[in-house]
Amino acid sequence: MRDLLAAGLSTRVIRVVVPCFDGSGPALRPQVDKELADNLAREVDQMGARIDALTRNRDAVRSFLRTATPAAPD
């Protein structure tokens, strides 16, 4: 479950996903129906949108720092 949280999934989604795992140890495999697969695909798209927004914000701050003139000390 920690890996799913670290991956950025909400606890709401994790509650649905965790019961889908079958087996244990190296044989642990998720089994999903079409509805869950579609929901997870939307989650992936939303993650991509958040990553894109963070990347744009990071790049804007980097650009600002590259072009900024240091202020004189008071």
Biopython code that builds the backbone (N, CA, C, O; Angstrom):
import numpy as np
from Bio.PDB.StructureBuilder import StructureBuilder

atoms = [
    (1, "MET", "N", (0.817, -1.187, 0.000)),
    (1, "MET", "CA", (0.000, 0.000, 0.000)),
    (1, "MET", "C", (0.866, 1.258, 0.000)),
    (1, "MET", "O", (0.502, 2.253, -0.627)),
    (2, "ARG", "N", (1.989, 1.228, 0.684)),
    (2, "ARG", "CA", (2.871, 2.392, 0.704)),
    (2, "ARG", "C", (3.354, 2.752, -0.694)),
    (2, "ARG", "O", (3.479, 3.928, -1.038)),
    (3, "ASP", "N", (3.624, 1.726, -1.494)),
    (3, "ASP", "CA", (4.076, 1.971, -2.864)),
    (3, "ASP", "C", (2.997, 2.677, -3.675)),
    (3, "ASP", "O", (3.297, 3.543, -4.497)),
    (4, "LEU", "N", (1.747, 2.309, -3.445)),
    (4, "LEU", "CA", (0.643, 2.958, -4.165)),
    (4, "LEU", "C", (0.498, 4.410, -3.737)),
    (4, "LEU", "O", (0.253, 5.278, -4.575)),
    (5, "LEU", "N", (0.645, 4.690, -2.446)),
    (5, "LEU", "CA", (0.610, 6.075, -1.968)),
    (5, "LEU", "C", (1.778, 6.864, -2.547)),
    (5, "LEU", "O", (1.609, 7.994, -3.004)),
    (6, "ALA", "N", (2.969, 6.257, -2.526)),
    (6, "ALA", "CA", (4.158, 6.918, -3.063)),
    (6, "ALA", "C", (4.011, 7.187, -4.556)),
    (6, "ALA", "O", (4.588, 8.139, -5.079)),
    (7, "ALA", "N", (3.235, 6.344, -5.241)),
    (7, "ALA", "CA", (3.009, 6.533, -6.672)),
    (7, "ALA", "C", (2.040, 7.679, -6.955)),
    (7, "ALA", "O", (1.852, 8.075, -8.106)),
    (8, "GLY", "N", (1.429, 8.204, -5.895)),
    (8, "GLY", "CA", (0.538, 9.341, -6.074)),
    (8, "GLY", "C", (-0.938, 8.995, -6.150)),
    (8, "GLY", "O", (-1.767, 9.856, -6.445)),
    (9, "LEU", "N", (-1.273, 7.732, -5.883)),
    (9, "LEU", "CA", (-2.681, 7.356, -5.905)),
    (9, "LEU", "C", (-3.361, 7.829, -4.620)),
    (9, "LEU", "O", (-2.762, 7.815, -3.545)),
    (10, "SER", "N", (-4.602, 8.241, -4.747)),
    (10, "SER", "CA", (-5.358, 8.670, -3.577)),
    (10, "SER", "C", (-5.776, 7.451, -2.765)),
    (10, "SER", "O", (-5.836, 6.337, -3.285)),
    (11, "THR", "N", (-6.064, 7.674, -1.489)),
    (11, "THR", "CA", (-6.524, 6.568, -0.657)),
    (11, "THR", "C", (-7.855, 6.022, -1.172)),
    (11, "THR", "O", (-8.155, 4.841, -0.991)),
    (12, "ARG", "N", (-8.643, 6.867, -1.804)),
    (12, "ARG", "CA", (-9.914, 6.419, -2.400)),
    (12, "ARG", "C", (-9.638, 5.367, -3.470)),
    (12, "ARG", "O", (-10.304, 4.333, -3.508)),
    (13, "VAL", "N", (-8.675, 5.620, -4.326)),
    (13, "VAL", "CA", (-8.328, 4.669, -5.393)),
    (13, "VAL", "C", (-7.677, 3.431, -4.799)),
    (13, "VAL", "O", (-7.957, 2.313, -5.232)),
    (14, "ILE", "N", (-6.818, 3.621, -3.820)),
    (14, "ILE", "CA", (-6.121, 2.490, -3.211)),
    (14, "ILE", "C", (-7.112, 1.523, -2.568)),
    (14, "ILE", "O", (-6.930, 0.308, -2.643)),
    (15, "ARG", "N", (-8.157, 2.055, -1.937)),
    (15, "ARG", "CA", (-9.176, 1.186, -1.328)),
    (15, "ARG", "C", (-9.813, 0.257, -2.363)),
    (15, "ARG", "O", (-10.213, -0.862, -2.043)),
    (16, "VAL", "N", (-9.900, 0.731, -3.598)),
    (16, "VAL", "CA", (-10.481, -0.082, -4.669)),
    (16, "VAL", "C", (-9.445, -1.055, -5.235)),
    (16, "VAL", "O", (-9.784, -2.183, -5.592)),
    (17, "VAL", "N", (-8.192, -0.625, -5.318)),
    (17, "VAL", "CA", (-7.147, -1.415, -5.969)),
    (17, "VAL", "C", (-6.645, -2.569, -5.102)),
    (17, "VAL", "O", (-6.441, -3.674, -5.605)),
    (18, "VAL", "N", (-6.445, -2.327, -3.819)),
    (18, "VAL", "CA", (-5.825, -3.333, -2.950)),
    (18, "VAL", "C", (-6.547, -4.682, -2.988)),
    (18, "VAL", "O", (-5.875, -5.711, -3.062)),
    (19, "PRO", "N", (-7.876, -4.727, -2.940)),
    (19, "PRO", "CA", (-8.529, -6.038, -2.998)),
    (19, "PRO", "C", (-8.336, -6.780, -4.330)),
    (19, "PRO", "O", (-8.669, -7.961, -4.431)),
    (20, "CYS", "N", (-7.812, -6.108, -5.330)),
    (20, "CYS", "CA", (-7.625, -6.726, -6.647)),
    (20, "CYS", "C", (-6.367, -7.569, -6.736)),
    (20, "CYS", "O", (-6.160, -8.265, -7.729)),
    (21, "PHE", "N", (-5.517, -7.518, -5.710)),
    (21, "PHE", "CA", (-4.280, -8.294, -5.754)),
    (21, "PHE", "C", (-4.558, -9.736, -5.374)),
    (21, "PHE", "O", (-5.313, -10.023, -4.444)),
    (22, "ASP", "N", (-3.926, -10.637, -6.120)),
    (22, "ASP", "CA", (-4.097, -12.061, -5.898)),
    (22, "ASP", "C", (-2.724, -12.684, -5.739)),
    (22, "ASP", "O", (-1.787, -12.302, -6.441)),
    (23, "GLY", "N", (-2.590, -13.631, -4.834)),
    (23, "GLY", "CA", (-1.314, -14.289, -4.616)),
    (23, "GLY", "C", (-0.535, -13.599, -3.515)),
    (23, "GLY", "O", (-1.057, -12.741, -2.804)),
    (24, "SER", "N", (0.719, -13.986, -3.386)),
    (24, "SER", "CA", (1.592, -13.366, -2.390)),
    (24, "SER", "C", (3.029, -13.462, -2.853)),
    (24, "SER", "O", (3.361, -14.235, -3.751)),
    (25, "GLY", "N", (3.871, -12.671, -2.232)),
    (25, "GLY", "CA", (5.289, -12.668, -2.573)),
    (25, "GLY", "C", (5.512, -12.400, -4.049)),
    (25, "GLY", "O", (4.825, -11.557, -4.626)),
    (26, "PRO", "N", (6.454, -13.091, -4.676)),
    (26, "PRO", "CA", (6.758, -12.866, -6.092)),
    (26, "PRO", "C", (5.580, -13.174, -7.017)),
    (26, "PRO", "O", (5.539, -12.691, -8.148)),
    (27, "ALA", "N", (4.626, -13.975, -6.542)),
    (27, "ALA", "CA", (3.473, -14.333, -7.373)),
    (27, "ALA", "C", (2.326, -13.329, -7.260)),
    (27, "ALA", "O", (1.281, -13.524, -7.881)),
    (28, "LEU", "N", (2.499, -12.269, -6.488)),
    (28, "LEU", "CA", (1.450, -11.257, -6.301)),
    (28, "LEU", "C", (1.170, -10.535, -7.615)),
    (28, "LEU", "O", (2.069, -9.935, -8.205)),
    (29, "ARG", "N", (-0.054, -10.594, -8.060)),
    (29, "ARG", "CA", (-0.447, -9.988, -9.336)),
    (29, "ARG", "C", (-1.794, -9.284, -9.178)),
    (29, "ARG", "O", (-2.696, -9.812, -8.527)),
    (30, "PRO", "N", (-1.935, -8.090, -9.772)),
    (30, "PRO", "CA", (-3.243, -7.438, -9.745)),
    (30, "PRO", "C", (-4.158, -8.050, -10.807)),
    (30, "PRO", "O", (-3.708, -8.465, -11.875)),
    (31, "GLN", "N", (-5.426, -8.094, -10.491)),
    (31, "GLN", "CA", (-6.438, -8.525, -11.447)),
    (31, "GLN", "C", (-7.491, -7.429, -11.487)),
    (31, "GLN", "O", (-8.131, -7.149, -10.474)),
    (32, "VAL", "N", (-7.679, -6.807, -12.647)),
    (32, "VAL", "CA", (-8.603, -5.675, -12.738)),
    (32, "VAL", "C", (-9.633, -5.913, -13.834)),
    (32, "VAL", "O", (-9.361, -6.555, -14.849)),
    (33, "ASP", "N", (-10.822, -5.374, -13.593)),
    (33, "ASP", "CA", (-11.842, -5.415, -14.633)),
    (33, "ASP", "C", (-11.721, -4.154, -15.486)),
    (33, "ASP", "O", (-10.921, -3.272, -15.174)),
    (34, "LYS", "N", (-12.493, -4.064, -16.539)),
    (34, "LYS", "CA", (-12.396, -2.936, -17.471)),
    (34, "LYS", "C", (-12.676, -1.604, -16.782)),
    (34, "LYS", "O", (-11.995, -0.615, -17.054)),
    (35, "GLU", "N", (-13.664, -1.563, -15.896)),
    (35, "GLU", "CA", (-14.007, -0.312, -15.222)),
    (35, "GLU", "C", (-12.832, 0.196, -14.387)),
    (35, "GLU", "O", (-12.489, 1.376, -14.449)),
    (36, "LEU", "N", (-12.220, -0.686, -13.614)),
    (36, "LEU", "CA", (-11.076, -0.287, -12.802)),
    (36, "LEU", "C", (-9.908, 0.113, -13.691)),
    (36, "LEU", "O", (-9.232, 1.102, -13.410)),
    (37, "ALA", "N", (-9.659, -0.638, -14.757)),
    (37, "ALA", "CA", (-8.576, -0.288, -15.676)),
    (37, "ALA", "C", (-8.806, 1.094, -16.280)),
    (37, "ALA", "O", (-7.863, 1.873, -16.422)),
    (38, "ASP", "N", (-10.053, 1.404, -16.635)),
    (38, "ASP", "CA", (-10.369, 2.732, -17.179)),
    (38, "ASP", "C", (-10.156, 3.818, -16.124)),
    (38, "ASP", "O", (-9.621, 4.886, -16.425)),
    (39, "ASN", "N", (-10.574, 3.543, -14.892)),
    (39, "ASN", "CA", (-10.379, 4.517, -13.808)),
    (39, "ASN", "C", (-8.894, 4.764, -13.559)),
    (39, "ASN", "O", (-8.476, 5.904, -13.362)),
    (40, "LEU", "N", (-8.104, 3.698, -13.568)),
    (40, "LEU", "CA", (-6.669, 3.862, -13.356)),
    (40, "LEU", "C", (-6.014, 4.596, -14.520)),
    (40, "LEU", "O", (-5.079, 5.370, -14.313)),
    (41, "ALA", "N", (-6.488, 4.366, -15.730)),
    (41, "ALA", "CA", (-5.964, 5.096, -16.888)),
    (41, "ALA", "C", (-6.238, 6.592, -16.730)),
    (41, "ALA", "O", (-5.398, 7.420, -17.081)),
    (42, "ARG", "N", (-7.418, 6.937, -16.199)),
    (42, "ARG", "CA", (-7.721, 8.363, -15.937)),
    (42, "ARG", "C", (-6.787, 8.924, -14.870)),
    (42, "ARG", "O", (-6.323, 10.059, -14.976)),
    (43, "GLU", "N", (-6.512, 8.117, -13.835)),
    (43, "GLU", "CA", (-5.570, 8.546, -12.793)),
    (43, "GLU", "C", (-4.206, 8.845, -13.402)),
    (43, "GLU", "O", (-3.569, 9.841, -13.060)),
    (44, "VAL", "N", (-3.763, 7.974, -14.309)),
    (44, "VAL", "CA", (-2.466, 8.173, -14.973)),
    (44, "VAL", "C", (-2.489, 9.471, -15.773)),
    (44, "VAL", "O", (-1.521, 10.230, -15.748)),
    (45, "ASP", "N", (-3.581, 9.730, -16.478)),
    (45, "ASP", "CA", (-3.701, 10.977, -17.239)),
    (45, "ASP", "C", (-3.650, 12.188, -16.315)),
    (45, "ASP", "O", (-3.000, 13.185, -16.627)),
    (46, "GLN", "N", (-4.337, 12.099, -15.177)),
    (46, "GLN", "CA", (-4.334, 13.208, -14.218)),
    (46, "GLN", "C", (-2.946, 13.422, -13.626)),
    (46, "GLN", "O", (-2.524, 14.559, -13.420)),
    (47, "MET", "N", (-2.233, 12.322, -13.353)),
    (47, "MET", "CA", (-0.853, 12.443, -12.872)),
    (47, "MET", "C", (0.010, 13.150, -13.908)),
    (47, "MET", "O", (0.818, 14.016, -13.575)),
    (48, "GLY", "N", (-0.171, 12.770, -15.162)),
    (48, "GLY", "CA", (0.589, 13.411, -16.239)),
    (48, "GLY", "C", (0.315, 14.894, -16.312)),
    (48, "GLY", "O", (1.232, 15.686, -16.530)),
    (49, "ALA", "N", (-0.946, 15.284, -16.131)),
    (49, "ALA", "CA", (-1.299, 16.702, -16.149)),
    (49, "ALA", "C", (-0.642, 17.429, -14.978)),
    (49, "ALA", "O", (-0.156, 18.548, -15.142)),
    (50, "ARG", "N", (-0.621, 16.803, -13.795)),
    (50, "ARG", "CA", (0.036, 17.430, -12.635)),
    (50, "ARG", "C", (1.540, 17.544, -12.871)),
    (50, "ARG", "O", (2.148, 18.559, -12.532)),
    (51, "ILE", "N", (2.139, 16.504, -13.450)),
    (51, "ILE", "CA", (3.577, 16.542, -13.752)),
    (51, "ILE", "C", (3.871, 17.669, -14.736)),
    (51, "ILE", "O", (4.834, 18.415, -14.559)),
    (52, "ASP", "N", (3.045, 17.794, -15.771)),
    (52, "ASP", "CA", (3.237, 18.859, -16.763)),
    (52, "ASP", "C", (3.156, 20.231, -16.107)),
    (52, "ASP", "O", (3.965, 21.111, -16.399)),
    (53, "ALA", "N", (2.174, 20.415, -15.215)),
    (53, "ALA", "CA", (2.020, 21.703, -14.536)),
    (53, "ALA", "C", (3.227, 21.990, -13.643)),
    (53, "ALA", "O", (3.738, 23.110, -13.635)),
    (54, "LEU", "N", (3.684, 20.991, -12.895)),
    (54, "LEU", "CA", (4.863, 21.184, -12.045)),
    (54, "LEU", "C", (6.106, 21.478, -12.870)),
    (54, "LEU", "O", (6.930, 22.306, -12.481)),
    (55, "THR", "N", (6.242, 20.812, -13.995)),
    (55, "THR", "CA", (7.382, 21.063, -14.876)),
    (55, "THR", "C", (7.362, 22.490, -15.391)),
    (55, "THR", "O", (8.395, 23.159, -15.398)),
    (56, "ARG", "N", (6.193, 22.971, -15.827)),
    (56, "ARG", "CA", (6.085, 24.363, -16.284)),
    (56, "ARG", "C", (6.429, 25.334, -15.159)),
    (56, "ARG", "O", (7.136, 26.316, -15.382)),
    (57, "ASN", "N", (5.932, 25.064, -13.948)),
    (57, "ASN", "CA", (6.221, 25.943, -12.813)),
    (57, "ASN", "C", (7.710, 25.944, -12.487)),
    (57, "ASN", "O", (8.299, 27.000, -12.252)),
    (58, "ARG", "N", (8.316, 24.761, -12.474)),
    (58, "ARG", "CA", (9.750, 24.666, -12.202)),
    (58, "ARG", "C", (10.550, 25.430, -13.248)),
    (58, "ARG", "O", (11.475, 26.170, -12.914)),
    (59, "ASP", "N", (10.189, 25.248, -14.515)),
    (59, "ASP", "CA", (10.904, 25.932, -15.588)),
    (59, "ASP", "C", (10.741, 27.444, -15.499)),
    (59, "ASP", "O", (11.680, 28.184, -15.794)),
    (60, "ALA", "N", (9.570, 27.909, -15.099)),
    (60, "ALA", "CA", (9.344, 29.359, -14.944)),
    (60, "ALA", "C", (10.207, 29.919, -13.822)),
    (60, "ALA", "O", (10.776, 31.002, -13.961)),
    (61, "VAL", "N", (10.311, 29.198, -12.717)),
    (61, "VAL", "CA", (11.148, 29.662, -11.601)),
    (61, "VAL", "C", (12.615, 29.640, -12.008)),
    (61, "VAL", "O", (13.352, 30.574, -11.689)),
    (62, "ARG", "N", (13.051, 28.604, -12.698)),
    (62, "ARG", "CA", (14.441, 28.549, -13.177)),
    (62, "ARG", "C", (14.743, 29.722, -14.095)),
    (62, "ARG", "O", (15.794, 30.352, -13.980)),
    (63, "SER", "N", (13.824, 30.013, -15.003)),
    (63, "SER", "CA", (14.015, 31.124, -15.926)),
    (63, "SER", "C", (14.107, 32.443, -15.165)),
    (63, "SER", "O", (14.953, 33.287, -15.461)),
    (64, "PHE", "N", (13.234, 32.605, -14.191)),
    (64, "PHE", "CA", (13.258, 33.816, -13.371)),
    (64, "PHE", "C", (14.611, 33.950, -12.684)),
    (64, "PHE", "O", (15.202, 35.030, -12.680)),
    (65, "LEU", "N", (15.103, 32.859, -12.102)),
    (65, "LEU", "CA", (16.381, 32.915, -11.387)),
    (65, "LEU", "C", (17.546, 33.196, -12.321)),
    (65, "LEU", "O", (18.485, 33.898, -11.947)),
    (66, "ARG", "N", (17.494, 32.653, -13.538)),
    (66, "ARG", "CA", (18.582, 32.898, -14.499)),
    (66, "ARG", "C", (18.645, 34.355, -14.928)),
    (66, "ARG", "O", (19.728, 34.883, -15.178)),
    (67, "THR", "N", (17.501, 35.001, -15.015)),
    (67, "THR", "CA", (17.473, 36.374, -15.528)),
    (67, "THR", "C", (17.436, 37.426, -14.435)),
    (67, "THR", "O", (17.576, 38.616, -14.717)),
    (68, "ALA", "N", (17.250, 37.005, -13.190)),
    (68, "ALA", "CA", (17.143, 37.957, -12.081)),
    (68, "ALA", "C", (18.498, 38.564, -11.750)),
    (68, "ALA", "O", (19.528, 37.893, -11.804)),
    (69, "THR", "N", (18.476, 39.808, -11.419)),
    (69, "THR", "CA", (19.674, 40.508, -10.949)),
    (69, "THR", "C", (19.673, 40.478, -9.432)),
    (69, "THR", "O", (18.680, 40.854, -8.809)),
    (70, "PRO", "N", (20.765, 40.038, -8.827)),
    (70, "PRO", "CA", (20.797, 39.994, -7.357)),
    (70, "PRO", "C", (20.561, 41.390, -6.769)),
    (70, "PRO", "O", (21.094, 42.382, -7.268)),
    (71, "ALA", "N", (19.773, 41.451, -5.728)),
    (71, "ALA", "CA", (19.491, 42.719, -5.050)),
    (71, "ALA", "C", (20.696, 43.113, -4.224)),
    (71, "ALA", "O", (21.421, 42.264, -3.705)),
    (72, "ALA", "N", (20.898, 44.402, -4.113)),
    (72, "ALA", "CA", (21.970, 44.902, -3.279)),
    (72, "ALA", "C", (21.596, 44.710, -1.808)),
    (72, "ALA", "O", (20.435, 44.876, -1.433)),
    (73, "PRO", "N", (22.584, 44.358, -0.973)),
    (73, "PRO", "CA", (22.281, 44.183, 0.463)),
    (73, "PRO", "C", (21.831, 45.502, 1.071)),
    (73, "PRO", "O", (22.242, 46.579, 0.639)),
    (74, "ASP", "N", (20.982, 45.394, 2.079)),
    (74, "ASP", "CA", (20.481, 46.610, 2.774)),
    (74, "ASP", "C", (21.540, 47.230, 3.619)),
    (74, "ASP", "O", (21.295, 48.248, 4.267)),
]
sb = StructureBuilder()
sb.init_structure("model")
sb.init_model(0)
sb.init_chain("A")
sb.init_seg("    ")
for serial, (resi, resn, name, xyz) in enumerate(atoms, 1):
    if name == "N":
        sb.init_residue(resn, " ", resi, " ")
    sb.init_atom(name, np.array(xyz, "f"), 0.0, 1.0, " ", f" {name:<3s}", serial, name[0])
structure = sb.get_structure()
